[in-house]
């Protein structure tokens, strides 16, 4: 019997995020995971080049790519529900761990060890801290996109995301925001126009 791992992975495109909120632009789990992988990779490079760190940026990108894969099984649990109280948070954490292990078991046995660090990452590691910061940056960008579209539904989510992101005290994330955030409010012609050779 073949492995179901990548058939499951491909289903991330069917899972919409922000399910409890009105969205002007739907975001799938696949879109979000690509954003997180790219941002986490950038955070690692910023740490290495500017802060004297020695992150494995490629590994961090792959952790970012797989970080929400358990939501194929659990669905995207809205943040206000997931963190409603300690009992729910603990229960959902257990469900998430079980989902991670179930996904790992869909791989051929000789590859499980290779994927384990990506599908079941060490949540206390510096690598995972960067992925979580990238996750919050991706959420912040989504909130800003919705607000620019006139959707006031995301104002409180943006405020909460900004607070939690800054509370992480992640220097790499602060540098990223300082250098890249403003561009997300520009139209395409402005972004491309700034980089034209004279």
C-alpha positions as a Markdown table, in Angstrom:
| # | Residue | x | y | z |
|---|---|---|---|---|
| 1 | Unk | 0.0 | 0.0 | 0.0 |
| 2 | Unk | 1.3 | 3.4 | -0.9 |
| 3 | Unk | 1.9 | 6.4 | 1.3 |
| 4 | Unk | -0.9 | 9.0 | 1.9 |
| 5 | Unk | 1.3 | 11.8 | 3.2 |
| 6 | Unk | 1.5 | 14.0 | 0.1 |
| 7 | Unk | -2.1 | 13.4 | -0.8 |
| 8 | Unk | -3.0 | 14.8 | 2.7 |
| 9 | Unk | -0.4 | 17.6 | 2.3 |
| 10 | Unk | -2.1 | 18.6 | -1.0 |
| 11 | Unk | -5.4 | 19.1 | 0.8 |
| 12 | Unk | -4.1 | 22.1 | 2.7 |
| 13 | Unk | -5.4 | 24.2 | -0.2 |
| 14 | Unk | -9.0 | 23.3 | 0.7 |
| 15 | Unk | -8.8 | 24.5 | 4.3 |
| 16 | Unk | -9.6 | 28.2 | 4.7 |
| 17 | Unk | -8.2 | 30.2 | 7.5 |
| 18 | Unk | -10.0 | 32.8 | 9.6 |
| 19 | Unk | -13.2 | 30.8 | 9.4 |
| 20 | Unk | -15.1 | 32.9 | 12.1 |
| 21 | Unk | -14.5 | 36.2 | 10.3 |
| 22 | Unk | -15.8 | 37.8 | 7.1 |
| 23 | Unk | -13.0 | 37.8 | 4.6 |
| 24 | Unk | -12.7 | 40.0 | 1.5 |
| 25 | Unk | -9.9 | 37.7 | 0.3 |
| 26 | Unk | -9.9 | 34.0 | 1.3 |
| 27 | Unk | -6.6 | 32.5 | 2.5 |
| 28 | Unk | -6.0 | 28.8 | 2.3 |
| 29 | Unk | -3.7 | 26.9 | 4.6 |
| 30 | Unk | -1.4 | 26.3 | 1.6 |
| 31 | Unk | -1.0 | 30.0 | 0.9 |
| 32 | Unk | -0.4 | 30.8 | 4.6 |
| 33 | Unk | 2.2 | 28.0 | 4.9 |
| 34 | Unk | 4.2 | 29.3 | 1.9 |
| 35 | Unk | 4.2 | 32.8 | 3.4 |
| 36 | Unk | 5.3 | 31.4 | 6.8 |
| 37 | Unk | 8.1 | 29.3 | 5.1 |
| 38 | Unk | 9.4 | 32.3 | 3.2 |
| 39 | Unk | 9.2 | 34.7 | 6.1 |
| 40 | Unk | 10.8 | 32.2 | 8.5 |
| 41 | Unk | 13.6 | 31.7 | 6.0 |
| 42 | Unk | 14.2 | 35.5 | 5.9 |
| 43 | Unk | 14.2 | 35.8 | 9.7 |
| 44 | Unk | 16.8 | 33.1 | 9.9 |
| 45 | Unk | 19.0 | 34.9 | 7.3 |
| 46 | Unk | 18.6 | 38.2 | 9.1 |
| 47 | Unk | 19.7 | 36.5 | 12.3 |
| 48 | Unk | 22.7 | 34.9 | 10.7 |
| 49 | Unk | 23.9 | 38.0 | 8.7 |
| 50 | Unk | 23.1 | 40.7 | 11.2 |
| 51 | Unk | 22.8 | 39.2 | 14.7 |
| 52 | Unk | 25.6 | 36.7 | 14.7 |
| 53 | Unk | 23.3 | 33.6 | 14.8 |
| 54 | Unk | 23.9 | 30.3 | 13.1 |
| 55 | Unk | 20.4 | 29.2 | 12.1 |
| 56 | Unk | 19.9 | 26.5 | 9.5 |
| 57 | Unk | 17.7 | 28.7 | 7.3 |
| 58 | Unk | 16.7 | 26.0 | 4.9 |
| 59 | Unk | 15.6 | 23.7 | 7.7 |
| 60 | Unk | 13.6 | 26.6 | 9.3 |
| 61 | Unk | 11.8 | 27.2 | 6.0 |
| 62 | Unk | 10.8 | 23.6 | 5.8 |
| 63 | Unk | 9.5 | 23.6 | 9.3 |
| 64 | Unk | 7.4 | 26.7 | 8.3 |
| 65 | Unk | 6.1 | 24.8 | 5.3 |
| 66 | Unk | 4.8 | 21.9 | 7.4 |
| 67 | Unk | 3.9 | 23.8 | 10.6 |
| 68 | Unk | 0.2 | 23.8 | 10.1 |
| 69 | Unk | -0.1 | 20.4 | 8.4 |
| 70 | Unk | -2.0 | 18.9 | 11.4 |
| 71 | Unk | -4.9 | 21.3 | 10.6 |
| 72 | Unk | -5.7 | 18.9 | 7.7 |
| 73 | Unk | -7.1 | 16.7 | 10.5 |
| 74 | Unk | -8.1 | 19.2 | 13.1 |
| 75 | Unk | -9.2 | 22.1 | 10.8 |
| 76 | Unk | -8.2 | 25.7 | 11.5 |
| 77 | Unk | -9.2 | 26.3 | 15.1 |
| 78 | Unk | -9.9 | 30.0 | 15.5 |
| 79 | Unk | -7.5 | 31.7 | 17.9 |
| 80 | Unk | -10.2 | 33.0 | 20.3 |
| 81 | Unk | -11.5 | 29.4 | 20.6 |
| 82 | Unk | -8.1 | 27.7 | 20.8 |
| 83 | Unk | -7.0 | 30.0 | 23.6 |
| 84 | Unk | -10.4 | 30.5 | 25.3 |
| 85 | Unk | -9.2 | 28.9 | 28.5 |
| 86 | Unk | -6.4 | 26.5 | 29.8 |
| 87 | Unk | -8.6 | 23.5 | 29.6 |
| 88 | Unk | -9.4 | 24.0 | 25.9 |
| 89 | Unk | -5.8 | 25.0 | 25.1 |
| 90 | Unk | -4.5 | 21.8 | 26.8 |
| 91 | Unk | -7.1 | 19.6 | 25.0 |
| 92 | Unk | -6.4 | 21.1 | 21.6 |
| 93 | Unk | -2.6 | 20.7 | 22.2 |
| 94 | Unk | -3.2 | 17.0 | 22.8 |
| 95 | Unk | -5.3 | 16.7 | 19.6 |
| 96 | Unk | -2.7 | 18.6 | 17.6 |
| 97 | Unk | 0.1 | 16.2 | 18.9 |
| 98 | Unk | -2.0 | 13.2 | 18.0 |
| 99 | Unk | -2.6 | 14.7 | 14.5 |
| 100 | Unk | 1.1 | 15.2 | 14.0 |
| 101 | Unk | 1.9 | 11.6 | 14.9 |
| 102 | Unk | -0.9 | 10.3 | 12.7 |
| 103 | Unk | 0.5 | 12.3 | 9.7 |
| 104 | Unk | 4.0 | 10.9 | 10.4 |
| 105 | Unk | 2.6 | 7.4 | 10.3 |
| 106 | Unk | 1.4 | 8.0 | 6.7 |
| 107 | Unk | 5.0 | 8.1 | 5.5 |
| 108 | Unk | 7.0 | 5.1 | 4.5 |
| 109 | Unk | 8.8 | 3.8 | 7.6 |
| 110 | Unk | 12.3 | 4.5 | 6.3 |
| 111 | Unk | 11.4 | 8.2 | 5.8 |
| 112 | Unk | 9.6 | 8.9 | 9.1 |
| 113 | Unk | 12.7 | 9.8 | 11.0 |
| 114 | Unk | 13.7 | 12.3 | 8.2 |
| 115 | Unk | 10.3 | 14.1 | 8.4 |
| 116 | Unk | 9.8 | 13.9 | 12.2 |
| 117 | Unk | 11.6 | 17.2 | 13.0 |
| 118 | Unk | 9.4 | 19.0 | 10.4 |
| 119 | Unk | 6.0 | 17.5 | 11.2 |
| 120 | Unk | 6.6 | 17.2 | 14.9 |
| 121 | Unk | 9.1 | 20.1 | 15.6 |
| 122 | Unk | 10.7 | 20.9 | 18.9 |
| 123 | Unk | 8.5 | 23.7 | 20.1 |
| 124 | Unk | 11.1 | 24.9 | 22.6 |
| 125 | Unk | 13.8 | 25.3 | 19.9 |
| 126 | Unk | 15.1 | 28.6 | 18.5 |
| 127 | Unk | 14.1 | 27.3 | 15.0 |
| 128 | Unk | 10.4 | 27.0 | 16.1 |
| 129 | Unk | 10.5 | 30.4 | 17.7 |
| 130 | Unk | 11.3 | 31.9 | 14.4 |
| 131 | Unk | 8.6 | 29.9 | 12.7 |
| 132 | Unk | 6.1 | 31.2 | 15.3 |
| 133 | Unk | 7.2 | 34.8 | 14.7 |
| 134 | Unk | 6.8 | 34.2 | 10.9 |
| 135 | Unk | 3.4 | 32.8 | 11.6 |
| 136 | Unk | 2.4 | 36.0 | 13.5 |
| 137 | Unk | 3.9 | 38.2 | 10.7 |
| 138 | Unk | 1.8 | 36.3 | 8.1 |
| 139 | Unk | -1.3 | 36.8 | 10.2 |
| 140 | Unk | -0.5 | 40.5 | 10.6 |
| 141 | Unk | -0.1 | 40.9 | 6.8 |
| 142 | Unk | -3.5 | 39.2 | 6.3 |
| 143 | Unk | -5.1 | 41.6 | 8.8 |
| 144 | Unk | -3.6 | 44.6 | 7.1 |
| 145 | Unk | -4.8 | 43.4 | 3.7 |
| 146 | Unk | -8.3 | 43.0 | 5.0 |
| 147 | Unk | -8.2 | 46.5 | 6.6 |
| 148 | Unk | -7.0 | 48.1 | 3.4 |
| 149 | Unk | -10.0 | 46.5 | 1.7 |
| 150 | Unk | -12.3 | 48.3 | 4.1 |
| 151 | Unk | -13.0 | 45.2 | 6.2 |
| 152 | Unk | -13.1 | 46.4 | 9.9 |
| 153 | Unk | -13.7 | 42.8 | 11.0 |
| 154 | Unk | -9.9 | 42.4 | 11.3 |
| 155 | Unk | -9.0 | 45.5 | 13.4 |
| 156 | Unk | -9.0 | 43.8 | 16.8 |
| 157 | Unk | -7.2 | 40.7 | 15.3 |
| 158 | Unk | -4.5 | 43.1 | 14.0 |
| 159 | Unk | -4.1 | 44.8 | 17.3 |
| 160 | Unk | -3.9 | 41.5 | 19.1 |
| 161 | Unk | -1.4 | 40.0 | 16.6 |
| 162 | Unk | 0.8 | 43.1 | 16.8 |
| 163 | Unk | 0.9 | 42.9 | 20.6 |
| 164 | Unk | 1.7 | 39.2 | 20.7 |
| 165 | Unk | 4.4 | 39.6 | 18.0 |
| 166 | Unk | 6.1 | 42.4 | 19.8 |
| 167 | Unk | 5.8 | 40.5 | 23.1 |
| 168 | Unk | 7.9 | 37.7 | 21.6 |
| 169 | Unk | 11.0 | 40.1 | 21.7 |
| 170 | Unk | 12.2 | 38.5 | 18.5 |
| 171 | Unk | 14.8 | 40.9 | 17.1 |
| 172 | Unk | 14.7 | 39.2 | 13.7 |
| 173 | Unk | 11.0 | 39.9 | 13.4 |
| 174 | Unk | 11.4 | 43.5 | 14.4 |
| 175 | Unk | 14.0 | 44.0 | 11.7 |
| 176 | Unk | 11.8 | 42.3 | 9.2 |
| 177 | Unk | 8.8 | 44.5 | 10.0 |
| 178 | Unk | 11.0 | 47.7 | 9.9 |
| 179 | Unk | 12.3 | 46.8 | 6.4 |
| 180 | Unk | 9.5 | 45.1 | 4.7 |
| 181 | Unk | 6.1 | 46.0 | 6.3 |
| 182 | Unk | 5.6 | 49.4 | 4.5 |
| 183 | Unk | 5.9 | 47.8 | 1.1 |
| 184 | Unk | 2.7 | 45.8 | 1.7 |
| 185 | Unk | 0.7 | 49.0 | 1.7 |
| 186 | Unk | 2.0 | 50.0 | -1.8 |
| 187 | Unk | 0.4 | 49.4 | -5.2 |
| 188 | Unk | 2.4 | 47.1 | -7.6 |
| 189 | Unk | 3.6 | 50.0 | -9.8 |
| 190 | Unk | 5.1 | 51.7 | -6.8 |
| 191 | Unk | 6.9 | 48.5 | -5.6 |
| 192 | Unk | 8.3 | 47.8 | -9.1 |
| 193 | Unk | 9.0 | 51.4 | -9.9 |
| 194 | Unk | 11.3 | 51.8 | -6.9 |
| 195 | Unk | 13.6 | 49.1 | -8.3 |
| 196 | Unk | 13.9 | 50.2 | -11.9 |
| 197 | Unk | 17.4 | 50.9 | -13.2 |
| 198 | Unk | 17.9 | 54.5 | -14.4 |
